């Protein structure tokens, strides 16, 4: 999902879970595309307090955010 929407210079597999997606080429606009794709795929919505750079900075951060959202539903 991230590879398809983030516009990275390398694949997510090369970065690893803690790799910085922004350093790998993801823009703010692309992070919104990733967020929308995740919301559609998992039928959820990121709350306003999660709409910040660090939530989408790495695969691990995104995974933690998704787990937190799913735990709260």
N, C-alpha and C positions, 0 to 999 in steps of 0.2 A: 504494500500500500504506500509506504513512504517512498520507495524507489519510483513509483508511478506518478507521484504528485509533488515531491519536494524539489525536483530539478537539481539534484546533487551532481557534483563532478565525479563522484565515485559511487559504487553501490553500497547500500547499507551493510551488506555482509562484510565488506572491507573495513568499515568503520568500527564495527562491534557495537554492543549495546550502550556503551558510555561515550562513544564518539560524538563530537560536537557537530550537529547537523548544519548549523549556521556556518561554521568554519569550512564545511564541506560544500558550501555553495547555496544552501537554502536561504531564500529571501523571506522577508516578512509576508509578502504576498503569497509565496509558496507555502508558508506555514499555515495560512488560512485555508489553502486548498487541501492540505493534509488534514486539518481539523474537520473540515466539511466531509471529506471522504471517510474519516473515522466515525463521525456522527451518523452518516448514512449506513455504513457497514454494520455498526454495532447498535443502531437504533437508540442513540442517546444524545444528550446535549451537554457540551462543556459549559459549566456555570461561569458567569462573568468573572468571578474571582480567579478562575484558572486561565483567563485569556491574557497570558503574559509569556514573554520570551522563554523563561526557564522551564515552563511546562512542556515546550516543544523542542527543547535544546538537544535531546538525545532520545534514542529508542527507550532507554531505561526510564527517563523522565515521563515520556508519553505512556509507557506501560503502567507506571505508578499512578498517573492521573486517571487512566482508564479503570484501574482497580479501585481507586477511591470513589469514582463516580458509580461504578457498578455496586460497590458495597453500600452506598447510600441509597440505592433504589430499592 
